[in-house]
Amino acid sequence: KAKQSKAKQSKAKQTLSFGFIPSPPKRIMAATSSSASSATSPTTTLDGFTFPSCYEFPPFFTLQPVAETRMKQDALWVELILAFTRHFSMCEVNVLDVASNTALFHNKRLERRLTPEEITELFDALVERGVAEWVDRKSKDRLLIYWRQPSEWATLIYQWAEANGRVNAVTTIYDLRQGPSSQDQPFYKLDERVILKALSVLEKDQRAVVFEGDKTSAKGVKFFPA
């Protein structure tokens, strides 16, 4: 009984200590410098992506019950999810897939992981912040993530149109997304839904109009002078 009591106290302290993590930096990745990581805790890397120091903290994988602490925790998770999906160019994520097939929500060294239900809660936090949206709000099984906002994609696409003489000309969505002239662009082979979201921003600014086609790749867009 004494051992069980000590174990419970230890677990409680571990959970509560999360509330005393310093406020997260503006960019979570600023906390992942090699010197800081090596001085405090092991560093986890995956295909060139370095996880932040909070990923090595066991309570990070327990959604906190205290509102103020949970807000800080959610902020850290949102930054991590955006950084991770951006690094691997992931636009759509499936809750069950990321729960079982990626290191994002599973730290093997700590033997800690989040459940699909907890991941769904974190994805809701992304949606509330306007950096993601559910593909189906009822099922909540797939999420479209905007690690770069549609307005940012719109700017890059319009710059490409100007640089390639596409202003006042009609371009197919296929050519825009994966044509020879866009191979060196960050939006090359970007999810078509994100491309269309970006073009809708340009339409609202009256800098483009999208023409319907039988399918997305057959759609066209005409860019107008700014």
Salt bridges, closest charged atoms under 4 A:
GLU56 OE1 - ARG109 NH2 3.00
ASP74 OD1 - ARG70 NE 2.80
GLU79 OE1 - ARG27 NH1 3.28
GLU92 OE2 - ARG142 NH1 3.43
GLU92 OE1 - ARG193 NH2 2.51
GLU121 OE1 - ARG70 NH2 3.08
ASP124 OD1 - LYS140 NZ 3.10
GLU133 OE2 - LYS197 NZ 2.99
ASP175 OD2 - ARG166 NH1 2.71
ASP191 OD2 - ARG193 NH2 2.76
GLU192 OE2 - ARG177 NH1 3.79
ASP205 OD2 - ARG207 NH2 3.32
GLU212 OE1 - LYS219 NZ 3.50
